[in-house]
Amino acid sequence: MVIMTGNDLQKIFSNNIYTARINLGYSQMKLAELADISTGFLCDIERGLKTGTFDTIVKISNALHKEPYELFIPDGETNVKSSLSLKEKKDLLAKLSLSLKKNVNSTIQKTIDEF
């Protein structure tokens, strides 16, 4: 089992969005339009500065023609997803969602503490 931090997960998420966007030939502006988010926000997500809500993740994954959990799979492990059962996929998504929620909460708390 690999121990992953919230920062690790955010890097994977950011990289996967960027890679999928480039593979589809989308500009940041095009993906942002399809996902109904601002280009600046997408830029911050790709740079790992922001994560977004679950709704944002779903919007981005839909615009990229991917399942939300696929945006959290480390590079080189994408073949693993096709061998997972539906229950395993749901469990993985639940674990990733919990990790993402903790990361978002931590970021919010840091922002509050800075004020």
Number of C-alpha atoms within 10 A of each C-alpha: 3 4 5 9 12 16 13 13 20 24 20 19 26 23 20 19 24 20 15 16 18 13 10 11 11 15 13 19 15 14 23 20 15 15 20 13 15 14 17 12 16 26 17 15 20 22 15 17 15 16 23 16 12 13 9 15 19 18 19 26 19 14 17 20 11 14 14 20 20 17 26 24 19 15 13 7 9 13 10 9 15 9 10 12 10 11 9 12 16 13 12 17 17 13 13 18 16 12 18 23 16 13 18 18 12 13 15 12 11 11 10 9 8 7 5
